[in-house]
Amino acid sequence: MHTKNIITGGKKISEASKVLILLHGRGGNAQNILSLANDLKTTDFALFAPQATNNTWYPYSFLAPPSQNEPWLSSGLDIVYKLLEEVKAEGIASEDIYFGGFSQGACLTAEFVTRNAEKFGGVVLFTGGLIGDKIYSENYNGNFNGTPVFIGSGNPDAHVPVERVKETQKIMESMNAKVNVAIYDNRPHTISQDEIEKANQLVFTK
């Protein structure tokens, strides 16, 4: 099970008008994903990045049956849920709370926001999609109420098939998210400058 370890950056939450929750990828760390905010329009944001135990949110591919990734998957989702509740308790409304993640962290982000959909400030998925050997639509509840979502991914990508990105887009749109997808031919498993610019144009706009 994951131990709660939240790394912070940006403004103090008592002084911030918005919050960005960032989830790192497999083998990455919270400090590294926090540095991503330097390239995003997050000047007035408080930043929160949970650190996964052993730098991994769940042991197997996100395309494995979810039961194979337990109890780590549920534990990771619980860490994010409790963090979200703590942020709200500080007086930050859901429409001022943003989420972002890369790779494994993007998959966990996608899974979390779609299981707990409401009007968020925005969601950025740098190479990620909903988790499972198939789409388990019964897990997804709520209404995004126009939340802007940007998903960027490579084609092909070593970890995330384009088909799962498109399935994720379809599910999120059915729950009233405004989803923009950018697929980059032969792009390495990384975050490109174009994705940063699109995230700023489409999500971090207010």
Secondary structure, 3 states (H helix, E strand, C coil): CCCCCEEEEECCCCCCCEEEEEECCCCCCHHHHHHHHHHCCCCCEEEEEECCHHHCCCCCCCCCCHHHHCCHHHHHHHHHHHHHHHHHHCCCCHHHEEEEEECHHHHHHHHHHHHCECCCCEEEEECCCCCCCCCCHHHCCECCCCCEEEEEEEECCCCCCHHHHHHHHHHHHHCCCEEEEEEEECCCCCCCHHHHHHHHHHCCCC
